[in-house]
């Protein structure tokens, strides 16, 4: 017994670019272009430094882990494990305690 498929009620084929031609609904929010967003001035320096330190630690950790895994060298794998603790702390900080820009001034 052959099963019949229901016809689609769409009159036009779907396209990944079909939403580009439709106008966007009007927004109640102000546009962000040209406006300055609030950011506490005393936190930018420490956060920027923590991002740089995070990248340096994570790059070193991943390099040591890769080399230790390929060469099966225990000292490099131990460095990977030791550096995993501060990198994990940075992940928790960036996901939970980082200063976010949430509200635009009106």
N, C-alpha and C positions, 0 to 999 in steps of 0.2 A: 504494500500500500504506500503510495507516494504522499509525502507530507507537503502541504502547500505553505509557503511563507506569506505572511501578511505584507501588503504593499505599504511602503512608507508614506506618511502624510506630507513629507517634505516635497516641495515643488522644485527646489534648486539643490544641486549637489553640494555637499559640505566641502569647504575648502579651508586650509589652515589660515588663509588670508581673508576669509569672509568677515572677520570682526574688524579688520582694518578699515573697511569702507564705511562702516556704520558710525555715526557720530557718537561721541561719548556723552553720557548724561551730564547735566549740569552739576557742578560740585558746590557744596556749601562752604568748603574750606578755602582758605587763601592759597594762592600758588606759592611754592617755596622758592621760586627763582628770584634772586635779588634780595631775599630777606635773610637776616642773620638769625641763626638758631641759638637758643640759650645753651650755654655750656659753662659750667663753673671754671673760672680761669685758673684756680689753684690746683685743679686735678688733671689738666691736660699734660703737663710735664711728666708727672709720675706714671700716668697711663701710657704715654708714648714710650717712656723708658722701659716699662714692663713689657710692652709689645716687642721691643728690640731684644730684650733679655730672653723673652720667651722664644723668639725665632732662633736666637743663637743656641740656646739650650736644646731646643727640639731638633735643630739641624745636627748638632753634635751627637745627640742621643740616637737619632736615626742612622747617622753615618757609622757610629760605633756598633750599633746593632746589626747593620748590614754586613760590615766587615767581619764582625765576630761570628755571625751566622755562616758566612761563606767559608771562612777559614777555621771554623769550629774552635775559636780561641776564647777561653774562659775569662781572661781579664777584660776584654772588650765587651763581653756580654754582661759582666758585672757593672761596668760603667753604664751600660744601657739600663740596667735595673736601678742603679743609684740615681740616675738622672730622670727616671720615670716619676719619682715622687714630686720633685718641684714642678715638672711639666704638668702633672695631674693637678697640682695646686693652682697653676696658671689657668688650666681649663675651667676649674671650678670658679675661679675669680671672674674670668671673662664671661661665663655663662650666668653667673648669679649676682655679682657685686659691681660690675662695671657701670660707670656713669653713662646713662643713655640720654639721648635727646628725644624727649617724648612729646613735649607740648610746644607749639609755636605761639609766640606772643600775639595778642590781638589788639 
